[in-house]
Amino acid sequence: MKPIATGICILLILYLVLTPTPPEAPRVMLFEGADKVVHACMMAGLMLCVAFDRLRARLPLSPRSMLLAALWVMAFGILTEQLQQASATPRTADPLDALADWTGTILATAAILLRSRRIAAADSR
């Protein structure tokens, strides 16, 4: 299995969280907490890439495999926060960013498993 989508997503996330200043659109006013939404979306996207790569390799999206992937993605979220803290940039680790990472991971995992269960139920009819 070649997890191309997952690898690209990991590299993109690392770039976004480890650059000295986050990329910002000029003159766009974001709402308070937009950063947390971005963190949740990044990890949800990573989970979706994992599921996509598994499907491309014809591997099942079983609850066990998705739980293991979710735990890995959650650990990756913690790692990115620690890397931010250790980097020589003005960025610091934020426990609320890690919580947002976990929230995105959990929501995406639930959506993947629900969709997988519906497809399996429809195929068994």
KEKELUM-138263 format. One record per residue (C-alpha): x, y, z. Coordinates in steps of 0.1 Angstrom, whole numbers, padded with zeros to 4 digits, always signed. Layout:
! residues N
XYZ
...
This chain:
! residues 125
+0000+0000+0000
+0013+0034-0009
-0003+0060+0014
+0003+0089-0010
-0026+0110+0001
-0017+0105+0038
+0019+0114+0032
+0011+0145+0013
-0014+0155+0041
+0013+0150+0068
+0038+0171+0049
+0012+0199+0044
+0002+0198+0081
+0039+0199+0092
+0045+0229+0069
+0014+0247+0082
+0022+0242+0119
+0060+0246+0118
+0064+0277+0096
+0074+0307+0117
+0041+0325+0112
+0009+0309+0100
-0001+0317+0064
-0028+0343+0064
-0050+0358+0037
-0044+0395+0035
-0071+0417+0051
-0093+0387+0060
-0108+0391+0095
-0112+0357+0111
-0134+0350+0140
-0121+0342+0175
-0111+0306+0177
-0107+0302+0139
-0073+0286+0146
-0090+0258+0165
-0114+0251+0136
-0083+0249+0113
-0067+0224+0137
-0098+0202+0137
-0101+0203+0100
-0064+0194+0095
-0067+0163+0116
-0101+0154+0101
-0085+0157+0067
-0057+0135+0077
-0081+0108+0089
-0100+0111+0056
-0067+0106+0037
-0059+0075+0058
-0094+0061+0049
-0089+0070+0012
-0055+0053+0011
-0069+0022+0028
-0098+0020+0003
-0073+0025-0026
-0053-0005-0013
-0086-0025-0009
-0081-0027+0029
-0112-0026+0051
-0123+0004+0071
-0130-0018+0101
-0136-0002+0136
-0103-0017+0148
-0082-0003+0119
-0099+0031+0121
-0094+0032+0159
-0057+0025+0155
-0054+0051+0128
-0073+0076+0150
-0049+0069+0179
-0020+0075+0155
-0034+0108+0142
-0041+0119+0178
-0005+0112+0187
+0006+0131+0156
-0014+0161+0168
+0004+0160+0202
+0037+0156+0184
+0031+0187+0162
+0023+0208+0193
+0056+0196+0209
+0075+0204+0177
+0060+0239+0178
+0072+0243+0214
+0107+0230+0206
+0111+0251+0174
+0130+0283+0172
+0099+0301+0160
+0075+0324+0180
+0050+0295+0181
+0042+0276+0212
+0024+0245+0222
-0013+0250+0230
-0033+0224+0248
-0065+0237+0232
-0050+0232+0197
-0043+0195+0207
-0079+0193+0219
-0091+0207+0186
-0069+0181+0168
-0085+0153+0188
-0120+0167+0181
-0114+0167+0144
-0099+0132+0145
-0128+0118+0165
-0155+0134+0143
-0138+0122+0111
-0134+0087+0125
-0171+0086+0135
-0181+0098+0101
-0159+0072+0083
-0172+0043+0105
-0208+0054+0101
-0205+0056+0063
-0186+0023+0062
-0214+0007+0082
-0241+0021+0059
-0224+0008+0028
-0219-0026+0044
-0256-0027+0054
-0267-0017+0019
-0244-0044+0003
-0259-0071+0025
-0295-0064+0013
